[in-house]
Amino acid sequence: MREVRFIQAINEALLEEMKRDETVFIFGECVRGGTFPHTNGLFEKFGKDRVLDTSISENAIAGAAVGAALAGYRPIAELMFSDFFLIAGDEICNKAAKWRFTHGMKLKMPIVYMASTGGYIRSDSEHSQSVESLIMHTPGLRIAIPTTPYDAKGLLKTAIRDDDPVVYLYHKLLLTKKGEIPDEEYTIPFGLADVKKEGKDVTVVAVGFMVDLSLGVANKLQERGISVEVIDPRTLEPFDIDTIVTSVKKTKRVVIVDEDTLRCGVTGEIGMQIMEKAFDYLDAPIQRVAAANCPIPAGWYLEEHVLPQPPDIAAAILKVLGKDMDISDMKKEKVGFDAVKAFGDLGITKVKQN
């Protein structure tokens, strides 16, 4: 095992899959060097025919990926920010997602749509959204959201080899995260959740960067006698409800945490699936923590009131447990400012400092 950063794990997956299969190529916004350097070195290795910078036209990028897949290639389309999926919505949600079905499964659609996701870096309402609920709502799209370097590499390799379109979202604040990965090749099956921390009092199902926040809260509550189990679905489609139900049968209580909006978000879908499959095991109503139903502001002092924070997760856990506990010390913990500074380690300077 060796320690690498999250962004390096992505880079290694791209490099290995492009070496393994000549039909794999990557194109899109700033893939020869730009805001997020996860594609560094690929152009020097594979050249202009397999690493292509495009104009800033997400609809054209997404549509070209469909055409390339139909022609027998395995395109990786980099859209930079998940917010821009809305611009390319028709090509992704109506073409890539549905054409395999409408053509009687006679063709393949092996596309990976990649983009950064999430906020906490003061990049305003059009560069800070989490759009996983829109993708999860669309039949025909797979969605992978890794939270560790190990998952980032393993899930991306699986995505590139899949014959269906996969949306692969990497959170901006996880790019600098370090973790161990094996030297030998590996992949991670889709639809297999990971129990990041075992516990017995309450189950926390967290998505993406919320896994890190939830683990931090769980460790602090552990010091106060509360045992929290944290589950990372890793893929939202296919979705591993069985691992979650097994945990709920043990803990009897659930908190669901996601950075997408509370209204019509992923937390609502996961909560309903738990209600349908494990209602009789619940000893308290499910609690949800998610972004407010509000556009994400650019200023940090406003953003912190819209996006989920560690004290919000702690409060939800205490509520589902029916406990009244002083967490005033945790209320000082806010996410964003220090993480923005950490981008300097990657040479990323295009983040706002307002």
Secondary structure as GFF3:
##gff-version 3
##sequence-region A 1 354
A	DSSP	beta_strand	2	5	.	.	.	ID=ss1
A	DSSP	alpha_helix	6	20	.	.	.	ID=ss2
A	DSSP	beta_strand	24	28	.	.	.	ID=ss3
A	DSSP	three_ten_helix	37	39	.	.	.	ID=ss4
A	DSSP	alpha_helix	42	46	.	.	.	ID=ss5
A	DSSP	beta_strand	51	53	.	.	.	ID=ss6
A	DSSP	alpha_helix	58	70	.	.	.	ID=ss7
A	DSSP	beta_strand	74	81	.	.	.	ID=ss8
A	DSSP	three_ten_helix	82	86	.	.	.	ID=ss9
A	DSSP	alpha_helix	89	89	.	.	.	ID=ss10
A	DSSP	pi_helix	90	96	.	.	.	ID=ss11
A	DSSP	alpha_helix	99	102	.	.	.	ID=ss12
A	DSSP	beta_strand	112	117	.	.	.	ID=ss13
A	DSSP	alpha_helix	132	136	.	.	.	ID=ss14
A	DSSP	beta_strand	142	144	.	.	.	ID=ss15
A	DSSP	alpha_helix	149	161	.	.	.	ID=ss16
A	DSSP	beta_strand	166	171	.	.	.	ID=ss17
A	DSSP	three_ten_helix	172	174	.	.	.	ID=ss18
A	DSSP	beta_strand	178	181	.	.	.	ID=ss19
A	DSSP	beta_strand	194	197	.	.	.	ID=ss20
A	DSSP	beta_strand	202	206	.	.	.	ID=ss21
A	DSSP	alpha_helix	210	222	.	.	.	ID=ss22
A	DSSP	beta_strand	228	232	.	.	.	ID=ss23
A	DSSP	beta_strand	235	237	.	.	.	ID=ss24
A	DSSP	alpha_helix	241	251	.	.	.	ID=ss25
A	DSSP	beta_strand	254	261	.	.	.	ID=ss26
A	DSSP	alpha_helix	266	278	.	.	.	ID=ss27
A	DSSP	three_ten_helix	279	281	.	.	.	ID=ss28
A	DSSP	beta_strand	287	291	.	.	.	ID=ss29
A	DSSP	alpha_helix	300	303	.	.	.	ID=ss30
A	DSSP	alpha_helix	310	321	.	.	.	ID=ss31
A	DSSP	three_ten_helix	330	332	.	.	.	ID=ss32
A	DSSP	alpha_helix	337	342	.	.	.	ID=ss33
A	DSSP	three_ten_helix	343	346	.	.	.	ID=ss34
###
